């Protein structure tokens, strides 16, 4: 189960992406979670997934 707090989720997901998974889809498949839910949670604190960097980055508006 993933943390509900978006800040903790951000740290956890980026660590997993850096250390273990080649993509967000691979991470979601392994954890049985939907990428849309993760993206929405992290978008709520200003982050979006960058597939080229394989991590969530801060969106500057």
Predicted model as a PDB file, atoms N, CA, C, CB and O in Angstrom, pLDDT in the B-factor column:
MODEL        1                                                                  
ATOM      1  N   UNK A   1       0.842  -1.181   0.000  1.00 83.00           N  
ATOM      2  CA  UNK A   1       0.000   0.000   0.000  1.00 83.00           C  
ATOM      3  C   UNK A   1       0.888   1.246   0.000  1.00 83.00           C  
ATOM      4  CB  UNK A   1      -0.959  -0.003   1.223  1.00 83.00           C  
ATOM      5  O   UNK A   1       1.867   1.331   0.741  1.00 83.00           O  
ATOM      6  N   UNK A   2       0.527   2.194  -0.838  1.00 92.00           N  
ATOM      7  CA  UNK A   2       1.295   3.423  -0.951  1.00 92.00           C  
ATOM      8  C   UNK A   2       0.829   4.449   0.078  1.00 92.00           C  
ATOM      9  CB  UNK A   2       1.178   3.995  -2.365  1.00 92.00           C  
ATOM     10  O   UNK A   2      -0.339   4.453   0.466  1.00 92.00           O  
ATOM     11  N   UNK A   3       1.736   5.316   0.520  1.00 95.00           N  
ATOM     12  CA  UNK A   3       1.350   6.357   1.471  1.00 95.00           C  
ATOM     13  C   UNK A   3       0.348   7.334   0.860  1.00 95.00           C  
ATOM     14  CB  UNK A   3       2.586   7.112   1.953  1.00 95.00           C  
ATOM     15  O   UNK A   3       0.386   7.608  -0.340  1.00 95.00           O  
ATOM     16  N   UNK A   4      -0.540   7.852   1.690  1.00 95.00           N  
ATOM     17  CA  UNK A   4      -1.540   8.820   1.225  1.00 95.00           C  
ATOM     18  C   UNK A   4      -0.974  10.232   1.156  1.00 95.00           C  
ATOM     19  CB  UNK A   4      -2.758   8.799   2.140  1.00 95.00           C  
ATOM     20  O   UNK A   4      -1.427  11.041   0.346  1.00 95.00           O  
ATOM     21  N   UNK A   5       0.006  10.537   1.991  1.00 98.00           N  
ATOM     22  CA  UNK A   5       0.621  11.866   1.992  1.00 98.00           C  
ATOM     23  C   UNK A   5       1.434  12.038   0.701  1.00 98.00           C  
ATOM     24  CB  UNK A   5       1.531  12.065   3.259  1.00 98.00           C  
ATOM     25  O   UNK A   5       2.375  11.280   0.470  1.00 98.00           O  
ATOM     26  N   UNK A   6       1.089  13.020  -0.144  1.00 97.00           N  
ATOM     27  CA  UNK A   6       1.783  13.181  -1.428  1.00 97.00           C  
ATOM     28  C   UNK A   6       3.283  13.441  -1.288  1.00 97.00           C  
ATOM     29  CB  UNK A   6       1.159  14.311  -2.197  1.00 97.00           C  
ATOM     30  O   UNK A   6       4.056  13.021  -2.150  1.00 97.00           O  
ATOM     31  N   UNK A   7       3.708  14.117  -0.231  1.00 97.00           N  
ATOM     32  CA  UNK A   7       5.136  14.391  -0.053  1.00 97.00           C  
ATOM     33  C   UNK A   7       5.921  13.115   0.241  1.00 97.00           C  
ATOM     34  CB  UNK A   7       5.344  15.400   1.076  1.00 97.00           C  
ATOM     35  O   UNK A   7       7.025  12.930  -0.270  1.00 97.00           O  
ATOM     36  N   UNK A   8       5.355  12.245   1.057  1.00 98.00           N  
ATOM     37  CA  UNK A   8       6.000  10.964   1.346  1.00 98.00           C  
ATOM     38  C   UNK A   8       5.952  10.074   0.107  1.00 98.00           C  
ATOM     39  CB  UNK A   8       5.318  10.259   2.551  1.00 98.00           C  
ATOM     40  O   UNK A   8       6.918   9.377  -0.202  1.00 98.00           O  
ATOM     41  N   UNK A   9       4.824  10.101  -0.598  1.00 98.00           N  
ATOM     42  CA  UNK A   9       4.680   9.333  -1.830  1.00 98.00           C  
ATOM     43  C   UNK A   9       5.730   9.767  -2.851  1.00 98.00           C  
ATOM     44  CB  UNK A   9       3.263   9.502  -2.411  1.00 98.00           C  
ATOM     45  O   UNK A   9       6.351   8.925  -3.500  1.00 98.00           O  
ATOM     46  N   UNK A  10       5.928  11.062  -2.994  1.00 98.00           N  
ATOM     47  CA  UNK A  10       6.927  11.591  -3.928  1.00 98.00           C  
ATOM     48  C   UNK A  10       8.306  10.996  -3.646  1.00 98.00           C  
ATOM     49  CB  UNK A  10       6.985  13.128  -3.841  1.00 98.00           C  
ATOM     50  O   UNK A  10       8.978  10.502  -4.551  1.00 98.00           O  
ATOM     51  N   UNK A  11       8.711  11.050  -2.393  1.00 98.00           N  
ATOM     52  CA  UNK A  11      10.027  10.536  -2.007  1.00 98.00           C  
ATOM     53  C   UNK A  11      10.136   9.037  -2.283  1.00 98.00           C  
ATOM     54  CB  UNK A  11      10.297  10.819  -0.522  1.00 98.00           C  
ATOM     55  O   UNK A  11      11.138   8.569  -2.824  1.00 98.00           O  
ATOM     56  N   UNK A  12       9.122   8.308  -1.916  1.00 98.00           N  
ATOM     57  CA  UNK A  12       9.129   6.853  -2.086  1.00 98.00           C  
ATOM     58  C   UNK A  12       9.157   6.459  -3.562  1.00 98.00           C  
ATOM     59  CB  UNK A  12       7.906   6.236  -1.406  1.00 98.00           C  
ATOM     60  O   UNK A  12       9.955   5.615  -3.972  1.00 98.00           O  
ATOM     61  N   UNK A  13       8.283   7.074  -4.353  1.00 98.00           N  
ATOM     62  CA  UNK A  13       8.196   6.717  -5.775  1.00 98.00           C  
ATOM     63  C   UNK A  13       9.495   7.065  -6.505  1.00 98.00           C  
ATOM     64  CB  UNK A  13       7.004   7.439  -6.440  1.00 98.00           C  
ATOM     65  O   UNK A  13       9.993   6.255  -7.287  1.00 98.00           O  
ATOM     66  N   UNK A  14      10.044   8.241  -6.267  1.00 98.00           N  
ATOM     67  CA  UNK A  14      11.287   8.605  -6.950  1.00 98.00           C  
ATOM     68  C   UNK A  14      12.446   7.705  -6.525  1.00 98.00           C  
ATOM     69  CB  UNK A  14      11.634  10.067  -6.670  1.00 98.00           C  
ATOM     70  O   UNK A  14      13.317   7.396  -7.339  1.00 98.00           O  
ATOM     71  N   UNK A  15      12.466   7.288  -5.275  1.00 98.00           N  
ATOM     72  CA  UNK A  15      13.506   6.358  -4.827  1.00 98.00           C  
ATOM     73  C   UNK A  15      13.361   5.022  -5.541  1.00 98.00           C  
ATOM     74  CB  UNK A  15      13.441   6.158  -3.298  1.00 98.00           C  
ATOM     75  O   UNK A  15      14.348   4.465  -6.020  1.00 98.00           O  
ATOM     76  N   UNK A  16      12.135   4.502  -5.615  1.00 98.00           N  
ATOM     77  CA  UNK A  16      11.902   3.251  -6.335  1.00 98.00           C  
ATOM     78  C   UNK A  16      12.294   3.375  -7.805  1.00 98.00           C  
ATOM     79  CB  UNK A  16      10.435   2.838  -6.219  1.00 98.00           C  
ATOM     80  O   UNK A  16      12.928   2.477  -8.359  1.00 98.00           O  
ATOM     81  N   UNK A  17      11.916   4.488  -8.434  1.00 98.00           N  
ATOM     82  CA  UNK A  17      12.240   4.676  -9.848  1.00 98.00           C  
ATOM     83  C   UNK A  17      13.751   4.757 -10.059  1.00 98.00           C  
ATOM     84  CB  UNK A  17      11.564   5.944 -10.386  1.00 98.00           C  
ATOM     85  O   UNK A  17      14.270   4.238 -11.047  1.00 98.00           O  
ATOM     86  N   UNK A  18      14.439   5.394  -9.154  1.00 98.00           N  
ATOM     87  CA  UNK A  18      15.889   5.523  -9.276  1.00 98.00           C  
ATOM     88  C   UNK A  18      16.599   4.181  -9.046  1.00 98.00           C  
ATOM     89  CB  UNK A  18      16.408   6.567  -8.282  1.00 98.00           C  
ATOM     90  O   UNK A  18      17.529   3.828  -9.771  1.00 98.00           O  
ATOM     91  N   UNK A  19      16.147   3.442  -8.027  1.00 98.00           N  
ATOM     92  CA  UNK A  19      16.899   2.265  -7.589  1.00 98.00           C  
ATOM     93  C   UNK A  19      16.434   0.933  -8.169  1.00 98.00           C  
ATOM     94  CB  UNK A  19      16.842   2.182  -6.124  1.00 98.00           C  
ATOM     95  O   UNK A  19      17.214  -0.018  -8.216  1.00 98.00           O  
ATOM     96  N   UNK A  20      15.170   0.845  -8.614  1.00 98.00           N  
ATOM     97  CA  UNK A  20      14.650  -0.484  -8.909  1.00 98.00           C  
ATOM     98  C   UNK A  20      13.887  -0.627 -10.222  1.00 98.00           C  
ATOM     99  CB  UNK A  20      13.774  -0.893  -7.819  1.00 98.00           C  
ATOM    100  O   UNK A  20      13.949  -1.685 -10.849  1.00 98.00           O  
ATOM    101  N   UNK A  21      13.174   0.407 -10.652  1.00 98.00           N  
ATOM    102  CA  UNK A  21      12.261   0.254 -11.785  1.00 98.00           C  
ATOM    103  C   UNK A  21      12.687   1.102 -12.980  1.00 98.00           C  
ATOM    104  CB  UNK A  21      10.845   0.626 -11.370  1.00 98.00           C  
ATOM    105  O   UNK A  21      13.107   2.247 -12.814  1.00 98.00           O  
ATOM    106  N   UNK A  22      12.578   0.529 -14.203  1.00 98.00           N  
ATOM    107  CA  UNK A  22      12.973   1.284 -15.395  1.00 98.00           C  
ATOM    108  C   UNK A  22      11.908   2.268 -15.876  1.00 98.00           C  
ATOM    109  CB  UNK A  22      13.301   0.331 -16.507  1.00 98.00           C  
ATOM    110  O   UNK A  22      12.174   3.096 -16.747  1.00 98.00           O  
ATOM    111  N   UNK A  23      10.681   2.175 -15.300  1.00 98.00           N  
ATOM    112  CA  UNK A  23       9.611   3.077 -15.726  1.00 98.00           C  
ATOM    113  C   UNK A  23       8.512   3.109 -14.668  1.00 98.00           C  
ATOM    114  CB  UNK A  23       9.033   2.639 -17.096  1.00 98.00           C  
ATOM    115  O   UNK A  23       8.441   2.240 -13.798  1.00 98.00           O  
ATOM    116  N   UNK A  24       7.667   4.117 -14.757  1.00 98.00           N  
ATOM    117  CA  UNK A  24       6.523   4.215 -13.853  1.00 98.00           C  
ATOM    118  C   UNK A  24       5.571   3.044 -14.083  1.00 98.00           C  
ATOM    119  CB  UNK A  24       5.784   5.559 -14.048  1.00 98.00           C  
ATOM    120  O   UNK A  24       5.008   2.513 -13.126  1.00 98.00           O  
ATOM    121  N   UNK A  25       5.386   2.639 -15.320  1.00 98.00           N  
ATOM    122  CA  UNK A  25       4.500   1.508 -15.612  1.00 98.00           C  
ATOM    123  C   UNK A  25       5.010   0.219 -14.971  1.00 98.00           C  
ATOM    124  CB  UNK A  25       4.362   1.318 -17.125  1.00 98.00           C  
ATOM    125  O   UNK A  25       4.220  -0.561 -14.439  1.00 98.00           O  
ATOM    126  N   UNK A  26       6.318  -0.009 -15.019  1.00 98.00           N  
ATOM    127  CA  UNK A  26       6.888  -1.210 -14.396  1.00 98.00           C  
ATOM    128  C   UNK A  26       6.676  -1.183 -12.889  1.00 98.00           C  
ATOM    129  CB  UNK A  26       8.390  -1.328 -14.719  1.00 98.00           C  
ATOM    130  O   UNK A  26       6.333  -2.202 -12.289  1.00 98.00           O  
ATOM    131  N   UNK A  27       6.878  -0.032 -12.282  1.00 98.00           N  
ATOM    132  CA  UNK A  27       6.648   0.121 -10.850  1.00 98.00           C  
ATOM    133  C   UNK A  27       5.187  -0.164 -10.513  1.00 98.00           C  
ATOM    134  CB  UNK A  27       7.040   1.536 -10.388  1.00 98.00           C  
ATOM    135  O   UNK A  27       4.902  -0.913  -9.578  1.00 98.00           O  
ATOM    136  N   UNK A  28       4.270   0.421 -11.259  1.00 97.00           N  
ATOM    137  CA  UNK A  28       2.841   0.240 -11.005  1.00 97.00           C  
ATOM    138  C   UNK A  28       2.414  -1.206 -11.204  1.00 97.00           C  
ATOM    139  CB  UNK A  28       2.025   1.146 -11.913  1.00 97.00           C  
ATOM    140  O   UNK A  28       1.617  -1.726 -10.423  1.00 97.00           O  
ATOM    141  N   UNK A  29       2.930  -1.861 -12.233  1.00 97.00           N  
ATOM    142  CA  UNK A  29       2.611  -3.271 -12.460  1.00 97.00           C  
ATOM    143  C   UNK A  29       3.050  -4.115 -11.275  1.00 97.00           C  
ATOM    144  CB  UNK A  29       3.278  -3.778 -13.747  1.00 97.00           C  
ATOM    145  O   UNK A  29       2.309  -4.984 -10.816  1.00 97.00           O  
ATOM    146  N   UNK A  30       4.241  -3.862 -10.785  1.00 96.00           N  
ATOM    147  CA  UNK A  30       4.780  -4.636  -9.671  1.00 96.00           C  
ATOM    148  C   UNK A  30       4.016  -4.385  -8.370  1.00 96.00           C  
ATOM    149  CB  UNK A  30       6.249  -4.307  -9.477  1.00 96.00           C  
ATOM    150  O   UNK A  30       3.783  -5.311  -7.593  1.00 96.00           O  
ATOM    151  N   UNK A  31       3.628  -3.124  -8.137  1.00 95.00           N  
ATOM    152  CA  UNK A  31       2.938  -2.774  -6.895  1.00 95.00           C  
ATOM    153  C   UNK A  31       1.421  -2.944  -6.983  1.00 95.00           C  
ATOM    154  CB  UNK A  31       3.262  -1.351  -6.520  1.00 95.00           C  
ATOM    155  O   UNK A  31       0.727  -2.853  -5.971  1.00 95.00           O  
ATOM    156  N   UNK A  32       0.910  -3.188  -8.180  1.00 95.00           N  
ATOM    157  CA  UNK A  32      -0.525  -3.328  -8.353  1.00 95.00           C  
ATOM    158  C   UNK A  32      -1.275  -2.014  -8.168  1.00 95.00           C  
ATOM    159  CB  UNK A  32      -1.052  -4.348  -7.391  1.00 95.00           C  
ATOM    160  O   UNK A  32      -2.414  -2.002  -7.701  1.00 95.00           O  
ATOM    161  N   UNK A  33      -0.639  -0.923  -8.532  1.00 95.00           N  
ATOM    162  CA  UNK A  33      -1.235   0.417  -8.414  1.00 95.00           C  
ATOM    163  C   UNK A  33      -1.402   1.011  -9.801  1.00 95.00           C  
ATOM    164  CB  UNK A  33      -0.358   1.351  -7.521  1.00 95.00           C  
ATOM    165  O   UNK A  33      -0.725   0.605 -10.746  1.00 95.00           O  
ATOM    166  N   UNK A  34      -2.306   1.972  -9.918  1.00 95.00           N  
ATOM    167  CA  UNK A  34      -2.529   2.644 -11.189  1.00 95.00           C  
ATOM    168  C   UNK A  34      -1.657   3.884 -11.324  1.00 95.00           C  
ATOM    169  CB  UNK A  34      -3.991   3.019 -11.335  1.00 95.00           C  
ATOM    170  O   UNK A  34      -1.546   4.668 -10.382  1.00 95.00           O  
ATOM    171  N   UNK A  35      -1.038   4.070 -12.484  1.00 97.00           N  
ATOM    172  CA  UNK A  35      -0.212   5.262 -12.675  1.00 97.00           C  
ATOM    173  C   UNK A  35      -1.015   6.555 -12.601  1.00 97.00           C  
ATOM    174  CB  UNK A  35       0.496   5.187 -14.004  1.00 97.00           C  
ATOM    175  O   UNK A  35      -0.486   7.583 -12.177  1.00 97.00           O  
ATOM    176  N   UNK A  36      -2.276   6.520 -13.004  1.00 97.00           N  
ATOM    177  CA  UNK A  36      -3.098   7.735 -12.985  1.00 97.00           C  
ATOM    178  C   UNK A  36      -3.282   8.259 -11.564  1.00 97.00           C  
ATOM    179  CB  UNK A  36      -4.464   7.463 -13.621  1.00 97.00           C  
ATOM    180  O   UNK A  36      -3.259   9.469 -11.341  1.00 97.00           O  
ATOM    181  N   UNK A  37      -3.462   7.359 -10.611  1.00 96.00           N  
ATOM    182  CA  UNK A  37      -3.646   7.776  -9.218  1.00 96.00           C  
ATOM    183  C   UNK A  37      -2.368   8.394  -8.649  1.00 96.00           C  
ATOM    184  CB  UNK A  37      -4.079   6.579  -8.357  1.00 96.00           C  
ATOM    185  O   UNK A  37      -2.410   9.398  -7.938  1.00 96.00           O  
ATOM    186  N   UNK A  38      -1.243   7.781  -8.972  1.00 98.00           N  
ATOM    187  CA  UNK A  38       0.049   8.314  -8.500  1.00 98.00           C  
ATOM    188  C   UNK A  38       0.300   9.677  -9.130  1.00 98.00           C  
ATOM    189  CB  UNK A  38       1.216   7.336  -8.839  1.00 98.00           C  
ATOM    190  O   UNK A  38       0.684  10.622  -8.441  1.00 98.00           O  
ATOM    191  N   UNK A  39       0.086   9.780 -10.432  1.00 98.00           N  
ATOM    192  CA  UNK A  39       0.302  11.055 -11.127  1.00 98.00           C  
ATOM    193  C   UNK A  39      -0.610  12.146 -10.561  1.00 98.00           C  
ATOM    194  CB  UNK A  39       0.055  10.891 -12.642  1.00 98.00           C  
ATOM    195  O   UNK A  39      -0.173  13.281 -10.372  1.00 98.00           O  
ATOM    196  N   UNK A  40      -1.868  11.811 -10.290  1.00 97.00           N  
ATOM    197  CA  UNK A  40      -2.802  12.801  -9.755  1.00 97.00           C  
ATOM    198  C   UNK A  40      -2.380  13.263  -8.363  1.00 97.00           C  
ATOM    199  CB  UNK A  40      -4.220  12.225  -9.710  1.00 97.00           C  
ATOM    200  O   UNK A  40      -2.426  14.455  -8.059  1.00 97.00           O  
ATOM    201  N   UNK A  41      -1.977  12.332  -7.535  1.00 97.00           N  
ATOM    202  CA  UNK A  41      -1.548  12.688  -6.179  1.00 97.00           C  
ATOM    203  C   UNK A  41      -0.336  13.609  -6.214  1.00 97.00           C  
ATOM    204  CB  UNK A  41      -1.224  11.426  -5.368  1.00 97.00           C  
ATOM    205  O   UNK A  41      -0.285  14.606  -5.494  1.00 97.00           O  
ATOM    206  N   UNK A  42       0.632  13.273  -7.048  1.00 98.00           N  
ATOM    207  CA  UNK A  42       1.847  14.090  -7.106  1.00 98.00           C  
ATOM    208  C   UNK A  42       1.619  15.402  -7.858  1.00 98.00           C  
ATOM    209  CB  UNK A  42       2.975  13.305  -7.769  1.00 98.00           C  
ATOM    210  O   UNK A  42       2.306  16.387  -7.589  1.00 98.00           O  
ATOM    211  N   UNK A  43       0.681  15.434  -8.782  1.00 98.00           N  
ATOM    212  CA  UNK A  43       0.330  16.688  -9.455  1.00 98.00           C  
ATOM    213  C   UNK A  43      -0.265  17.678  -8.452  1.00 98.00           C  
ATOM    214  CB  UNK A  43      -0.668  16.426 -10.611  1.00 98.00           C  
ATOM    215  O   UNK A  43      -0.124  18.891  -8.607  1.00 98.00           O  
ATOM    216  N   UNK A  44      -0.928  17.148  -7.427  1.00 97.00           N  
ATOM    217  CA  UNK A  44      -1.540  18.030  -6.423  1.00 97.00           C  
ATOM    218  C   UNK A  44      -0.501  18.830  -5.632  1.00 97.00           C  
ATOM    219  CB  UNK A  44      -2.387  17.207  -5.460  1.00 97.00           C  
ATOM    220  O   UNK A  44      -0.839  19.834  -5.005  1.00 97.00           O  
ATOM    221  N   UNK A  45       0.761  18.390  -5.660  1.00 97.00           N  
ATOM    222  CA  UNK A  45       1.825  19.149  -4.995  1.00 97.00           C  
ATOM    223  C   UNK A  45       2.850  19.675  -6.008  1.00 97.00           C  
ATOM    224  CB  UNK A  45       2.526  18.270  -3.943  1.00 97.00           C  
ATOM    225  O   UNK A  45       3.954  20.078  -5.643  1.00 97.00           O  
ATOM    226  N   UNK A  46       2.455  19.661  -7.300  1.00 97.00           N  
ATOM    227  CA  UNK A  46       3.261  20.327  -8.325  1.00 97.00           C  
ATOM    228  C   UNK A  46       4.299  19.477  -9.030  1.00 97.00           C  
ATOM    229  CB  UNK A  46       3.940  21.454  -7.724  1.00 97.00           C  
ATOM    230  O   UNK A  46       5.272  20.020  -9.554  1.00 97.00           O  
ATOM    231  N   UNK A  47       4.127  18.155  -9.063  1.00 98.00           N  
ATOM    232  CA  UNK A  47       5.096  17.290  -9.732  1.00 98.00           C  
ATOM    233  C   UNK A  47       4.439  16.558 -10.886  1.00 98.00           C  
ATOM    234  CB  UNK A  47       5.705  16.287  -8.744  1.00 98.00           C  
ATOM    235  O   UNK A  47       3.250  16.241 -10.854  1.00 98.00           O  
ATOM    236  N   UNK A  48       5.250  16.296 -11.914  1.00 98.00           N  
ATOM    237  CA  UNK A  48       4.779  15.471 -13.023  1.00 98.00           C  
ATOM    238  C   UNK A  48       5.874  14.488 -13.398  1.00 98.00           C  
ATOM    239  CB  UNK A  48       4.375  16.345 -14.246  1.00 98.00           C  
ATOM    240  O   UNK A  48       7.058  14.724 -13.158  1.00 98.00           O  
ATOM    241  N   UNK A  49       5.451  13.382 -13.992  1.00 98.00           N  
ATOM    242  CA  UNK A  49       6.392  12.326 -14.368  1.00 98.00           C  
ATOM    243  C   UNK A  49       7.104  12.689 -15.663  1.00 98.00           C  
ATOM    244  CB  UNK A  49       5.665  10.975 -14.518  1.00 98.00           C  
ATOM    245  O   UNK A  49       6.470  13.071 -16.647  1.00 98.00           O  
ATOM    246  N   UNK A  50       8.429  12.566 -15.654  1.00 98.00           N  
ATOM    247  CA  UNK A  50       9.249  12.768 -16.845  1.00 98.00           C  
ATOM    248  C   UNK A  50       9.800  11.399 -17.255  1.00 98.00           C  
ATOM    249  CB  UNK A  50      10.415  13.808 -16.579  1.00 98.00           C  
ATOM    250  O   UNK A  50      10.723  10.892 -16.619  1.00 98.00           O  
ATOM    251  N   UNK A  51       9.243  10.797 -18.312  1.00 98.00           N  
ATOM    252  CA  UNK A  51       9.687   9.451 -18.696  1.00 98.00           C  
ATOM    253  C   UNK A  51      11.151   9.391 -19.149  1.00 98.00           C  
ATOM    254  CB  UNK A  51       8.806   8.929 -19.804  1.00 98.00           C  
ATOM    255  O   UNK A  51      11.804   8.360 -18.988  1.00 98.00           O  
ATOM    256  N   UNK A  52      11.667  10.479 -19.708  1.00 97.00           N  
ATOM    257  CA  UNK A  52      13.073  10.484 -20.139  1.00 97.00           C  
ATOM    258  C   UNK A  52      14.016  10.396 -18.946  1.00 97.00           C  
ATOM    259  CB  UNK A  52      13.380  11.748 -20.953  1.00 97.00           C  
ATOM    260  O   UNK A  52      15.050   9.732 -19.015  1.00 97.00           O  
ATOM    261  N   UNK A  53      13.662  11.066 -17.853  1.00 98.00           N  
ATOM    262  CA  UNK A  53      14.480  11.035 -16.639  1.00 98.00           C  
ATOM    263  C   UNK A  53      14.039   9.932 -15.678  1.00 98.00           C  
ATOM    264  CB  UNK A  53      14.421  12.385 -15.936  1.00 98.00           C  
ATOM    265  O   UNK A  53      14.735   9.621 -14.712  1.00 98.00           O  
ATOM    266  N   UNK A  54      12.877   9.346 -15.956  1.00 98.00           N  
ATOM    267  CA  UNK A  54      12.282   8.310 -15.123  1.00 98.00           C  
ATOM    268  C   UNK A  54      12.162   8.759 -13.659  1.00 98.00           C  
ATOM    269  CB  UNK A  54      13.112   7.029 -15.213  1.00 98.00           C  
ATOM    270  O   UNK A  54      12.572   8.064 -12.730  1.00 98.00           O  
ATOM    271  N   UNK A  55      11.584   9.944 -13.502  1.00 98.00           N  
ATOM    272  CA  UNK A  55      11.342  10.459 -12.158  1.00 98.00           C  
ATOM    273  C   UNK A  55      10.278  11.553 -12.228  1.00 98.00           C  
ATOM    274  CB  UNK A  55      12.658  11.005 -11.523  1.00 98.00           C  
ATOM    275  O   UNK A  55       9.942  12.057 -13.300  1.00 98.00           O  
ATOM    276  N   UNK A  56       9.767  11.896 -11.065  1.00 98.00           N  
ATOM    277  CA  UNK A  56       8.829  13.010 -10.963  1.00 98.00           C  
ATOM    278  C   UNK A  56       9.640  14.275 -10.719  1.00 98.00           C  
ATOM    279  CB  UNK A  56       7.774  12.778  -9.820  1.00 98.00           C  
ATOM    280  O   UNK A  56      10.535  14.299  -9.875  1.00 98.00           O  
ATOM    281  N   UNK A  57       9.319  15.315 -11.463  1.00 98.00           N  
ATOM    282  CA  UNK A  57      10.018  16.589 -11.343  1.00 98.00           C  
ATOM    283  C   UNK A  57       9.030  17.706 -11.037  1.00 98.00           C  
ATOM    284  CB  UNK A  57      10.801  16.902 -12.629  1.00 98.00           C  
ATOM    285  O   UNK A  57       7.845  17.607 -11.355  1.00 98.00           O  
ATOM    286  N   UNK A  58       9.528  18.756 -10.423  1.00 97.00           N  
ATOM    287  CA  UNK A  58       8.701  19.918 -10.075  1.00 97.00           C  
ATOM    288  C   UNK A  58       8.335  20.665 -11.351  1.00 97.00           C  
ATOM    289  CB  UNK A  58       9.445  20.864  -9.075  1.00 97.00           C  
ATOM    290  O   UNK A  58       9.189  20.954 -12.189  1.00 97.00           O  
ATOM    291  N   UNK A  59       7.055  20.970 -11.478  1.00 95.00           N  
ATOM    292  CA  UNK A  59       6.549  21.742 -12.614  1.00 95.00           C  
ATOM    293  C   UNK A  59       6.651  23.209 -12.259  1.00 95.00           C  
ATOM    294  CB  UNK A  59       5.075  21.350 -12.972  1.00 95.00           C  
ATOM    295  O   UNK A  59       6.133  23.648 -11.232  1.00 95.00           O  
ATOM    296  N   UNK A  60       7.315  23.958 -13.103  1.00 88.00           N  
ATOM    297  CA  UNK A  60       7.450  25.402 -12.882  1.00 88.00           C  
ATOM    298  C   UNK A  60       6.497  26.121 -13.829  1.00 88.00           C  
ATOM    299  CB  UNK A  60       8.931  25.881 -13.103  1.00 88.00           C  
ATOM    300  O   UNK A  60       6.587  25.977 -15.048  1.00 88.00           O  
ATOM    301  N   UNK A  61       5.594  26.887 -13.259  1.00 77.00           N  
ATOM    302  CA  UNK A  61       4.609  27.608 -14.051  1.00 77.00           C  
ATOM    303  C   UNK A  61       4.878  29.073 -14.078  1.00 77.00           C  
ATOM    304  CB  UNK A  61       3.239  27.365 -13.532  1.00 77.00           C  
ATOM    305  O   UNK A  61       4.134  29.825 -14.706  1.00 77.00           O  
TER     306      UNK A  61                                                      
ENDMDL                                                                          
END                                                                             
